[in-house]
């Protein structure tokens, strides 16, 4: 019996990516490839390219890329398992399912039925006599009935077992409701009670529009103000965005997503025509949420509350946008406003103006740091560098990092070299869990650009040129690369070499981040450098070695200075010898090129 990987390979062989893509995009031949308007963002000039021979697509506009499975997952908002099933049926391949898979699928379908019945119950309660208070609350918050219907709002009446009783009559026991997060077991086996009571209900839908969980808000100022049903087989809070199903088409058309904090903010946006708004379910944004958003958006605007809690949440959320490599700006709301209040008070045009004036991540962080520290004093400048340095050291793109260093130097009126030295110091003592970033990321912009170009050129050659891979066998390691996507792709190439299994499809299977998948797709579709590719790859590898040796020299120089200031003679002698050896290796490497 063929294994799962072999079956996936067979599906890939049987399904023509051109046939799949052509159902969504009008394609025209362009050399060995085919081009059309991208289905993932709005454009007038075709930048979406399909390579039928390699089975990959790539958009040179929004950078979406991948194989036929990725295309189906993106267009249908499907999981890999769902896309694999759909393509297997298209290819005439029957997928064997284990008893465990059958059980899990059956369990999921049962929970979906439970949650759908609960959603219908809550909606009926909002419209009935029990929902009068909830309707008054929504009217006071100016949530119009059409928006209530579009988002299927509901009401959980007071009482301990209204939902349990209603769904029991529909054939669902309390244990099923507990598994769906809708009922809570009483201590010592005393039965169950409804998880949500006397609250306005906000159904949370998956990308297929099916309710999978609920949020509830009290009608008064009681605590907790908001309450979500617990995580289940259907729902993981950190992997879900409220209103994404309703917003995704507008996000695709505009290329931009507006990210707010809570349910009411998202509803207010949609009611006022801001139909590309999603909410983070009132929690700090996670990497999974931003990666989900990146499937539809090429950029984002973060619009959180203007109070201290909102500013803190915005600051925490910015790091994950950089990790996901999704460009983001931050809208600064006046006073202590929130999006809901601003829209009700000033209207959608004011909201759009604020979003249009949103600050890039660096400018926003610099503005906050400049409020906390006096940039005219030495101590204040050090404080600003230390605070902004945490952001700069987190930046994965070396070109962007070099530009941030330049901008910070201009703002503070200090030399770039002084800022880079401080970045190396604070980079060595970054908060636990952040992970120290290589000193190379504090290079001058020109050096960083040269390194990024060299890394990409080498990876491009390794992806498309077997002779280059053979020539550098055993000589390429992920730690040679600075960019996270570069490192991930390099690791996949090394793993494929060790396993003796190649091909673009298998290489794609080893990648997890969208940035690395995009990079692989671009390399497969773009024309590789002309000339002797094996020699070009060897030259790139030598240049990367020089970059790494220069890093060692710079780091050792800093260590020598610190040892001199500390009067540590023993350590100074050791470091001086290491620095001399590093200089020798760097000089020898330069002479060899």
URKATA-V146434 format. One line per field, one symbol per residue. phi: phi as a letter, one per 20 degrees, with the letter a starting at -180 (. if undefined). burial: # if it has 9 or more other ideal C-beta (glycine too) atoms within 8 Angstrom, else .. A space follows every 50 residues. Layout:
phi = ???
burial = ???
//
This chain:
phi = .feffffffffffeeefffffffdcedcfcmedccaffedbebddgcecc dffemccbdfedmfbqdffffffffdldffffffffffffemdeefdfgf fffffffffffffgffffffffffffeegfegffffffffelefggfgff elfbbeffoebffgfffffendeffffffendccffflmenccffdblbf ddfddefenefcabdccfecefcffdbdfffcgeccgfcccfmfffefff fffencddddecgffffffffeneedeccemmcffdfffffffffcddab cecdgefgffffffgffffffffeldgbcdedefldfcgfffffednfff ffffffegeggffffffffffecefedffffffffffffffffefeefff fffffffffffemcfgffffffffffffcfggnfnfegggfdfggfffff fgffgffffgfffdcgfffffdgnddcgffdefgffffffffffffffem ccngfffffeedeffffffgffffefffgfnfffffffffffffffgfff gfffffgffffffffemeffffffffffffffgfffffffffe
burial = ......######..#.##.###..#.#.....######.##.#..##### ##..#####.##############.###...#######..#.#....... .#.##.##.##########.######....#..##.##....#...##.. #######...####.###...#.#.########..#.....######.## ######...##########......####..#.##.#..#########.# ##..##################.#########..##.############# ######...##.##############.######...####.##....#.# ##.##..##.##.#######..#.#....####################. #########..#...#.##########..#........#######.#### ##.############..##.##...#.#.##################... ...#####.##.#############..#....##.############### ##########..#.......##..##.##..##.##..#....
//
